[in-house]
Each structure stands twice: as C-alpha cells, then as structure tokens.
C-alpha cells in the first residue's frame, strides 16, 4: 500500500502550525468596549482640567481682532476658493473609481457577463457625473 496523501484543503480553526483560534469570548469584547469609554473619559478629564487650571480673563481688547486693538484695514481674502474643494472632491471620486476597477480586473474571468455589465453600469454612472460636472463648470479653473 502506498503512502497516504494529505488533503490539501484548508482546515478551519486552529489546526495549523503555531496558530491559535480567536474566539468570541466576552472578555475580548470587554476590551473593545473599554476603548471608547477610556477615550471619552480621558477627553472629558482633559477638558475639565483645562477649564479648572487655565486662566480666564476676558476683555474687550482680547475679543477684538488682533489683540493689539488695530482693526482690519482690508477684508481678509480666503486662501482657497470653494472651487478648489470641488475639484479635490471630484479627484477623490475618480480616484476611488480606480480602486474599484483594479480588483474587478483581477477576478474578471470569475465574474463573467454579470460582472462585466455591473462594471459598465458603474463606469456609465461615473461618466454621467463627469459630464454633469463639466457642464456646470466645476472643472474650469479661474
């Protein structure tokens, strides 16, 4: 009789070398629940200490712009226009498109026609959004 071959299928649980099963022990969830409580309590403690220790002597001179009391001569011009943020958001949207297309391309053969039609509809919706932004002038820099 020949040597027995081991099954190459994956084993569930902690049967591998040096692996330990991670259970849903309530102690594990207690640590997860403790983290938000600790973060909240540390934040509130620091706010309370700031309120107690920090000096507070308000005056009209301190409330005025530039504590020296000199008013603004000209209005402050914003550093970036809202158009900058619109272009940045459009960049993020189209960048995320690439993030979705890469895994789709990797498993393209497994998805078949259904995966292809879903990606075509996804790209179509992005193209409609691109045309809308173009018509609204969101891509024109002033």
C-alpha distance (Angstrom), angle and dihedral (degrees) to the residues before:
residue distance angle dihedral
X1 . . .
X2 3.82 . .
X3 3.78 126.7 .
X4 3.77 116.3 -76.2
X5 3.78 115.9 -109.8
X6 3.74 120.0 -138.0
X7 3.72 119.3 -124.3
X8 3.80 111.7 -105.6
X9 3.74 96.0 -151.8
X10 3.77 119.7 114.4
X11 3.72 118.0 -93.8
X12 3.76 120.1 -135.6
X13 3.74 120.4 -132.2
X14 3.78 129.1 12.0
X15 3.78 101.7 -33.4
X16 3.83 95.1 115.2
X17 3.76 124.3 95.5
X18 3.78 113.8 -78.6
X19 3.78 93.9 -6.6
X20 3.73 124.4 130.6
X21 3.76 125.8 -159.9
X22 3.77 116.3 -115.5
X23 3.75 108.6 -144.6
X24 3.75 132.3 -167.7
X25 3.75 91.8 -107.9
X26 3.83 112.4 166.0
X27 3.81 88.2 -125.7
X28 3.81 89.9 65.2
X29 3.79 91.7 53.3
X30 3.80 91.2 46.9
X31 3.81 89.1 63.3
X32 3.80 90.9 48.8
X33 3.80 90.3 50.6
X34 3.79 91.9 45.5
X35 3.81 93.5 58.8
X36 3.85 97.3 66.4
X37 3.80 90.3 43.2
X38 3.80 91.1 51.4
X39 3.82 92.9 45.9
X40 3.80 91.9 49.6
X41 3.79 94.2 46.3
X42 3.82 93.4 47.9
X43 3.81 90.3 49.4
X44 3.79 92.9 49.2
X45 3.81 91.5 45.9
X46 3.80 91.6 53.0
X47 3.81 91.9 47.5
X48 3.79 91.1 49.6
X49 3.82 92.2 48.3
X50 3.79 90.0 50.2
X51 3.79 90.7 51.4
X52 3.85 91.7 49.1
X53 3.81 100.6 40.7
X54 3.82 104.8 32.3
X55 3.82 116.7 91.5
X56 3.78 115.1 -115.9
X57 3.80 116.4 -165.6
X58 3.79 107.5 148.0
X59 3.79 118.4 -167.9
X60 3.80 135.8 169.5
X61 3.81 90.2 -109.0
X62 3.80 91.5 55.9
X63 3.79 91.5 46.2
X64 3.81 91.7 53.2
X65 3.79 119.8 89.0
X66 3.80 111.1 -89.7
X67 3.78 103.2 14.3
X68 3.79 89.4 -120.2
X69 3.80 87.4 77.3
X70 3.80 95.8 -119.2
X71 3.80 109.0 136.9
X72 3.79 122.3 -136.1
X73 3.79 112.7 -82.7
X74 3.80 94.9 -160.0
X75 3.75 130.1 17.4
X76 3.77 114.5 -93.0
X77 3.79 111.1 -105.7
X78 3.80 113.6 -138.7
X79 3.77 112.8 -113.2
X80 3.80 95.7 -134.4
X81 3.76 129.2 27.4
X82 3.81 120.7 -132.1
X83 3.79 87.3 -109.6
X84 3.81 88.5 70.6
X85 3.81 90.4 59.5
X86 3.80 92.5 47.4
X87 3.80 91.0 53.7
X88 3.81 90.2 46.2
X89 3.82 91.2 52.1
X90 3.80 91.0 48.5
X91 3.79 89.3 51.4
X92 3.81 90.9 52.3
X93 3.81 91.6 48.9
X94 3.79 93.2 51.5
X95 3.79 91.1 42.4
X96 3.80 90.0 55.6
X97 3.79 87.4 52.4
X98 3.80 88.1 65.6
X99 3.79 89.9 49.4
X100 3.81 89.8 57.0
X101 3.80 95.5 43.1
X102 3.82 96.8 53.6
X103 3.85 98.2 62.0
X104 3.80 89.0 41.3
X105 3.81 89.8 55.6
X106 3.80 91.4 48.9
X107 3.83 94.0 56.2
X108 3.80 96.6 30.6
X109 3.81 94.0 123.0
X110 3.81 92.9 53.4
X111 3.81 94.7 49.8
X112 3.77 97.5 54.9
X113 3.78 123.6 -176.8
X114 3.82 93.7 -24.1
X115 3.80 92.6 58.6
X116 3.79 90.9 46.1
X117 3.81 93.7 52.5
X118 3.81 91.3 46.5
X119 3.81 91.5 53.0
X120 3.80 92.1 45.9
X121 3.81 89.6 53.2
X122 3.83 90.3 47.0
X123 3.80 92.6 51.4
X124 3.80 89.7 43.9
X125 3.80 91.6 55.5
X126 3.80 90.5 48.4
X127 3.79 90.0 49.5
X128 3.81 91.2 52.0
X129 3.81 88.7 50.9
X130 3.79 90.5 48.8
X131 3.82 92.0 51.8
X132 3.83 90.2 47.5
X133 3.81 91.8 51.7
X134 3.79 90.4 46.3
X135 3.83 92.8 51.1
X136 3.82 91.1 48.0
X137 3.81 90.1 53.3
X138 3.79 95.4 -117.6
X139 3.80 91.8 136.5
X140 3.81 96.1 52.7
X141 3.77 114.5 98.8
X142 3.79 116.4 -146.1
